[in-house]
Each structure stands twice: as structure tokens, then as C-alpha cells.
């Protein structure tokens, strides 16, 4: 009977595997609040649909490559470009 039920939540390890990320990165995303998660007692669960929406928001093309780089990278790149002489 459970074969007909659609999963509504993942365990953390399942969500990490589905998203293709490491365990440490996954728990960092959960701890920072960036990833949607629900606590049920001591258990952590990740809602499947909210995870899909989060992934879509990160891959929707709204971000340029520079937006995904740390701010120090962007600052250094800008400084380097400013010093460039043709």
C-alpha cells in the first residue's frame, strides 16, 4: 500500500543525494536556513516540493556567473580589471 504514496519529505541523506551535494554542504545549507527543512522532534526532514523550488530558483538563469562567486572574488576581479592597461 505504501508503494502508491508519493514522498512528501526526504531524510537529509536522501535530499543530499537527490541534489548531488556532499553531506557537509547539505547540513551547512540546513543550518544556515537556506535550505527548507522541518524538525520533527530530533529528526530533520526536507520537503520535496520546497527543495525542488529552491533548486529551480538557483538554476532559473537569474544569476550570472559573477553573482555566484564570493564577494572577495568579485572585488579582486574588479581591482584586477581596473589595473588592466591595453
Order of alpha helices (4+ residues) and beta strands (2+ residues): beta-alpha-alpha-beta-beta-alpha-alpha
